[in-house]
Amino acid sequence: MLAGEARAAALDWARCRTEPGFRGAYLAGSTADRPADAVQPPWSDVDVTVVVAGTAPPKPGKIRHHGALLDVSYLPEELLADPDRVAATHYLAPSFAGPDGVLLDPTGLLGRLRAAIAPTYDSPGARRRRVADVLTAIRMRLSAIDAAARWPQQVQAWLFPSTLGTVAALVAAGERPTVRLRFRRARDVLHDRPGGYARMLELLGCAGVDAGVVVRHLDRLGDLFDEAAAVGSTPFPFSSDISAEARPIAIDGSRALVDAGDHREAVFWIVATFARCQQVLDADAPPERSRAAERAFRDALAELTGVRGPDDLRARSSATVALLPELEDVAATIVGSRQTK
């Protein structure tokens, strides 16, 4: 499938929406930026955000439509009411930076956002505001880790914000933030600052990890993923990410990174998927299977990141927060080096 065909499938799906309160739909991921004649990789889904009035319904997640794998989320209309706020939000603004992000706009809201955001989206000032949004998210989310939560939840609460330094670099460069590929894309942005990129890998704990170790844990993750996908029934926000439909993204996509020599860059999503599978198995698998999976999860976390317990999470979180001034300086340098003409 080509990217243009994947976007067409997303548009067709959006046109079928009949739920009350529908206000529009837009693309919110890398597929929006991919050339129409480029191949849509099997481990890349199409992120679609549906805007609704009132309270957003639960995330439906992965949906197969006309051959494309859509990842659907709902967003309350009120979060898009202030164009200035949207322009400064690192994960919202990119969808309104170009001509191809909006799928359907029956109320004109999304078009107005695009008209307000696109002209200055790549300006140094706009990029600095979005970088500040990323750095604020790092500080706030790391300070909110619940020490009473179960271990997989604690790991995720640390993992996602602690790696947002990669996203700060992307935003500073005027590129779209990403999740699974954040390390590989940040490495490209920081190609002339290898020390800064190495520091990001060190904070995750995978700077010196061996490719064979990554492969071994990825193989084990594949088994646990299939098991979790088969038994999962408790609803989680990420439930559709642990499903047969999502296996090409979670497992095959990570393996493609390893095969390309980017085994360190694959660690982030391998660990995230391990933690999610563990949550599913804790909720829905027999206790003996959950305990066996937990041993595999803890082994992977220790060998891939060096994290063995809550004390390590606290130390890593503190180290990440301490690095924020340096991240801000790096981002400012990137912004300055990519001034618009």
C-alpha positions in Angstrom: 0.0 0.0 0.0 1.1 3.5 -0.8 0.9 6.4 1.6 -1.7 8.2 -0.6 -3.8 5.1 -0.5 -3.6 4.9 3.2 -4.7 8.5 3.6 -7.6 7.9 1.2 -8.7 5.0 3.4 -8.6 7.2 6.4 -10.7 9.8 4.6 -13.2 7.2 3.6 -13.4 5.9 7.2 -14.0 9.5 8.5 -16.7 10.1 5.9 -18.6 7.2 7.4 -18.8 8.8 10.9 -22.4 9.2 12.1 -21.9 9.6 15.9 -23.4 12.6 17.6 -21.1 15.5 18.1 -18.8 14.8 15.2 -16.9 18.0 14.4 -14.2 16.8 12.1 -11.1 14.6 11.6 -7.5 15.1 10.9 -4.2 13.2 10.5 -1.9 13.2 13.5 1.2 11.1 12.5 4.0 10.5 10.1 1.6 9.3 7.3 0.5 12.9 6.8 4.1 13.8 5.8 4.9 10.8 3.6 4.8 11.4 -0.1 1.7 10.0 -1.7 3.7 7.6 -3.9 5.9 6.4 -1.0 5.3 2.9 0.4 3.4 2.8 3.6 5.4 0.4 5.8 3.5 -2.5 7.3 4.7 -1.3 10.8 3.3 2.2 10.3 -0.3 2.9 11.0 -2.4 5.9 10.1 -3.1 8.2 13.1 -6.5 9.7 12.9 -7.9 12.1 15.4 -11.7 12.6 15.5 -12.9 15.9 17.0 -16.1 15.7 19.0 -18.3 18.0 21.0 -18.4 17.3 24.7 -16.6 14.4 26.4 -14.5 12.2 24.2 -15.4 8.5 23.9 -12.8 5.9 24.8 -10.1 5.5 22.3 -11.1 2.8 19.7 -7.5 2.3 18.7 -6.5 0.1 15.7 -9.1 -0.3 13.0 -8.5 -2.0 9.6 -10.2 -0.1 6.8 -9.7 -0.7 3.0 -6.4 -2.4 3.8 -5.0 0.5 5.9 -4.4 0.1 9.6 -5.9 3.2 11.3 -5.1 4.2 14.9 -8.1 6.3 15.9 -8.3 8.7 18.9 -11.1 11.1 20.0 -10.4 14.7 21.0 -12.8 17.1 22.7 -13.5 20.1 20.6 -12.8 22.4 23.5 -9.1 21.5 23.4 -8.8 23.1 20.0 -10.8 26.2 20.8 -7.7 28.5 21.3 -5.5 28.6 18.2 -2.6 30.2 20.2 -2.7 27.3 22.7 -2.8 24.7 19.9 0.1 26.4 18.1 2.2 26.1 21.3 1.3 22.4 21.9 4.0 20.2 20.4 1.7 17.2 19.6 -1.2 19.2 18.2 0.3 22.0 16.1 1.9 19.8 13.4 -1.4 18.6 12.1 -2.3 22.2 11.2 1.1 23.1 9.7 0.4 22.0 6.1 -2.3 21.5 3.5 -2.8 17.7 3.9 -3.5 17.2 7.6 -7.2 17.9 7.7 -9.5 15.1 6.5 -13.0 16.4 7.2 -14.0 19.9 8.5 -17.7 20.3 8.5 -17.7 23.2 11.0 -14.6 25.1 9.6 -12.8 24.8 13.0 -9.9 22.8 11.6 -9.5 25.1 8.7 -9.4 28.1 11.0 -6.7 26.5 13.0 -4.6 25.8 9.9 -5.0 29.4 8.8 -3.8 30.6 12.2 -1.0 28.1 12.7 0.6 27.3 9.3 2.0 30.7 8.4 4.3 30.9 11.4 4.6 27.2 12.3 8.3 27.0 11.3 9.3 30.3 12.7 12.0 30.3 15.4 9.6 31.7 18.0 6.9 29.1 17.3 9.5 26.3 17.5 10.8 27.6 20.8 7.3 27.7 22.3 6.7 24.1 21.3 10.1 23.0 22.7 9.1 24.7 26.0 5.9 22.7 25.9 7.9 19.4 25.7 10.3 20.4 28.5 7.3 21.3 30.7 5.8 17.9 30.0 9.0 16.1 31.0 9.2 17.9 34.3 5.5 17.6 35.2 5.1 13.9 34.2 8.2 12.7 35.9 7.2 14.5 39.1 3.8 12.7 39.0 5.0 9.1 39.0 2.9 7.2 41.5 5.1 5.1 43.7 2.1 3.0 44.8 1.2 2.0 41.3 2.0 -1.5 40.0 5.5 -2.0 38.5 4.5 -1.9 34.8 2.6 1.3 35.3 5.6 2.9 37.1 7.9 1.9 34.3 5.6 3.4 31.7 5.2 6.6 33.7 9.0 7.0 33.7 9.7 5.7 30.2 7.6 7.9 28.1 8.4 11.4 29.6 12.1 10.5 30.3 12.6 10.0 26.6 10.9 13.2 25.5 14.3 14.9 25.1 14.4 13.2 21.7 11.1 14.9 20.9 12.4 18.2 22.0 15.2 17.9 19.4 12.7 17.0 16.7 10.5 19.9 17.6 13.4 22.3 17.6 14.3 21.2 14.1 10.7 21.8 12.9 10.0 18.1 12.5 6.9 16.2 13.5 7.1 14.5 16.9 6.9 10.8 16.9 6.6 8.0 19.4 8.1 4.6 18.4 10.9 6.1 16.2 11.8 9.0 18.5 15.4 7.9 19.0 16.3 7.1 15.4 14.8 10.4 14.2 16.5 12.4 17.0 19.8 10.8 16.1 19.4 12.1 12.6 18.7 15.6 13.9 21.7 15.4 16.3 24.1 14.0 13.8 26.5 16.8 14.4 26.0 16.6 18.2 26.8 13.0 18.9 27.5 13.7 22.6 24.0 15.0 23.1 22.4 12.0 21.5 24.7 9.6 23.5 23.4 11.3 26.7 19.8 10.5 25.7 20.7 6.9 25.3 22.5 6.9 28.6 19.5 8.2 30.4 17.4 5.4 29.0 20.2 3.0 29.9 20.9 1.4 26.5 24.0 3.2 25.3 26.1 0.1 25.5 23.6 -2.6 25.0 24.6 -5.5 22.7 22.5 -6.3 19.7 22.3 -9.9 20.6 20.8 -9.0 24.0 18.1 -6.9 22.3 17.3 -9.7 19.9 16.9 -12.2 22.7 14.5 -10.0 24.6 12.6 -9.1 21.4 12.1 -12.8 20.7 10.7 -13.3 24.2 8.5 -10.3 23.8 7.0 -11.7 20.7 5.8 -14.7 22.6 4.4 -12.6 25.4 2.8 -10.3 23.0 0.9 -13.2 21.3 -0.1 -14.5 24.7 -1.4 -11.1 25.8 -3.2 -10.4 22.6 -5.0 -13.8 22.9 -6.2 -13.3 26.5 -6.7 -9.5 26.8 -10.2 -8.5 27.7 -9.7 -5.8 30.3 -9.9 -2.4 28.6 -6.8 -0.2 28.7 -6.1 3.0 26.7 -3.5 1.0 24.7 -5.6 -2.3 24.3 -5.6 -2.2 20.6 -1.8 -1.9 20.5 -1.6 -5.3 22.1 -3.6 -7.2 19.4 -3.0 -9.3 16.4 -3.6 -6.3 14.1 -0.9 -4.3 15.9 1.8 -7.1 15.9 3.5 -5.7 12.7 4.0 -2.4 14.5 5.0 -3.6 18.0 7.1 -6.6 17.0 8.0 -6.5 13.3 8.7 -2.8 13.4 11.1 -3.3 16.3 12.8 -6.1 14.5 13.2 -4.0 11.4 15.1 -1.4 13.5 17.4 -4.2 14.9 18.0 -5.6 11.4 19.0 -2.1 10.2 21.6 -1.9 13.0 19.5 0.4 15.2 19.2 -2.0 18.1 19.7 0.7 20.7 17.0 2.8 19.0 14.6 -0.2 19.3 14.9 -0.5 23.1 12.4 2.2 23.9 9.5 0.6 22.2 10.5 -2.9 23.2 10.4 -1.9 26.9 7.1 0.0 26.4 5.5 -3.0 24.8 6.8 -5.4 27.5 5.2 -3.1 30.1 1.9 -3.1 28.3 1.9 -6.8 27.8 2.6 -7.3 31.5 -0.4 -5.1 32.4 -2.6 -7.2 30.2 -1.4 -10.5 31.5 -1.6 -9.2 35.1 -5.3 -8.4 34.5 -6.4 -11.3 32.3 -3.9 -14.3 32.4 -3.8 -17.0 35.0 -1.5 -16.1 37.9 1.3 -18.5 37.0 1.5 -17.0 33.5 1.5 -13.5 34.8 4.4 -14.4 37.2 6.4 -16.0 34.4 5.8 -12.9 32.2 6.9 -10.7 35.0 10.2 -12.5 35.3 10.8 -12.0 31.6 9.8 -8.3 31.8 12.1 -7.6 34.8 15.0 -9.4 33.1 14.5 -7.4 29.9 14.2 -4.1 31.8 17.4 -4.8 33.7 19.5 -6.0 30.8 18.2 -3.4 28.3 18.1 -0.3 30.6 19.7 -1.2 33.9 16.5 -0.5 35.8 15.8 -3.0 38.5 13.5 -1.2 40.9 11.8 2.0 42.0 15.1 3.5 43.3 16.5 3.3 39.7 13.4 5.0 38.4 13.8 7.8 40.9 17.5 8.2 40.1 16.8 8.2 36.3 14.0 10.7 36.7 16.2 13.1 38.7 19.0 12.8 36.1 16.6 13.6 33.3 15.2 16.7 35.2 18.8 17.8 35.9 19.5 17.6 32.2 16.6 19.9 31.2 18.8 23.1 31.1 21.2 21.3 28.7 18.3 20.0 26.6 17.0 23.6 26.4 20.4 24.9 25.2 20.7 22.1 22.6 17.2 22.9 21.3 18.0 26.6 21.2 21.1 25.8 19.1 19.1 23.7 16.7 16.4 26.4 16.3 19.1 29.0 15.7 20.9 26.8 13.1 17.6 26.3 11.2 16.4 29.9 10.9 13.8 30.3 8.2 14.9 32.5 5.4 
